[in-house]
Amino acid sequence: MTLPTYADVEAAASRISGHAHRTPVLTSRTLNALTGAEIFLKCENFQRMGAFKFRGAFNALAKFSPEQKRAGVVAFSSGNHAQGIALSAQLLGIPATIVMPHDAPAAKVAATKGYGATVVIYNRYEDDREAIGRQLAQEHGYTLIPPYDHPDVLAGQGTAAKELLEEIGELDYLFVPLGGGGLLSGTALATRALAPNCTLYGVEPEAGNDGQQSFRSGGIVHIDTPKTIADGAQTQHLGEYTFGIIKRDVNDILTVADAQLIEAMRFLATRMKIVTEPTGCLGLAAAIQMKDTLQGKRVGILISGGNVDMERFCSLMSGNASGA
Ligand SMILES: *Cc1c(COP(=O)(O)O)cnc(C)c1O
């Protein structure tokens, strides 16, 4: 297995240029005062379809051969990868079939259908989504694009950190949400090329710390689907490609509790007028948690997405810990 390199992130950046947004890097004096650090938020909640996933999806689909484009793409996803594939497929004229869990947020299912994709529903706690995806691929000749463990997907995700580091220069720390590791591994390739001395952390929900266990034990650890409000990070294990890069290039994996995610969402909404989804706030919650270490440092935080049903957002903001 050959791991992708920073050259693949650069190639992805030119492929998505003019299709993906170059998202803003926002700062807040209140946040700097709260943490004692100089904080730069790379706001992928403002990316097309509302999360960084558009980057990796578009990069992967743009590389399809004419035959692959004609036959179509299939993807399985807890939501944002589905929308990223569906929108990219629509833009590139490729038929898309998306396998989604029964409890995916309604806004994500509706948006995926809105981009013209066919949606197939499975049970998150009973069915094997990878098996369903593989079967559809075999039956119809679709190309399966997984949500994180794919060289083109992770290289595309790395373009967000590339933009951040090119725009604001060296960082002391960078905090990145972690599910299956596509975003973190792509970010690691960009970081080691552009800011080699930066301390890079992946951040997971406490209830699903398989990434932390894997990082610290040196082998990929599998867990049951964790119950957390961070629905974009409910993955059961890292991938072969993503872990290969993460174990080599990342400094550590941290965890935060759901209550800290709600606090971070509330901060972004009230002080910065930014709507984020719980998973999108993993990095910010971890930075606030370890602010004593960050005094006077330049700190980058990837805000990974903003797709949350408004009812759920309001419920979480009004103190309902499950958001139900
Ligand atoms: C998918 C997703 C993540 C996790 O990304 P991985 O590449 O699976 O690690 C984090 N935040 C949001 C908003 C996501 O959609």
The ligand as an ORCA input file, in Angstrom:
! r2SCAN-3c Opt
* xyz 0 1
  C     -16.961     13.384      8.293
  C     -16.864     14.479      9.265
  C     -15.848     14.501     10.227
  C     -14.837     13.381     10.386
  O     -14.059     13.253      9.223
  P     -13.200     11.928      8.958
  O     -12.532     12.175      7.664
  O     -14.160     10.775      8.916
  O     -12.274     11.793     10.100
  C     -15.766     15.602     11.068
  N     -16.656     16.621     10.988
  C     -17.646     16.628     10.076
  C     -18.591     17.768     10.054
  C     -17.787     15.560      9.180
  O     -18.777     15.573      8.284
*
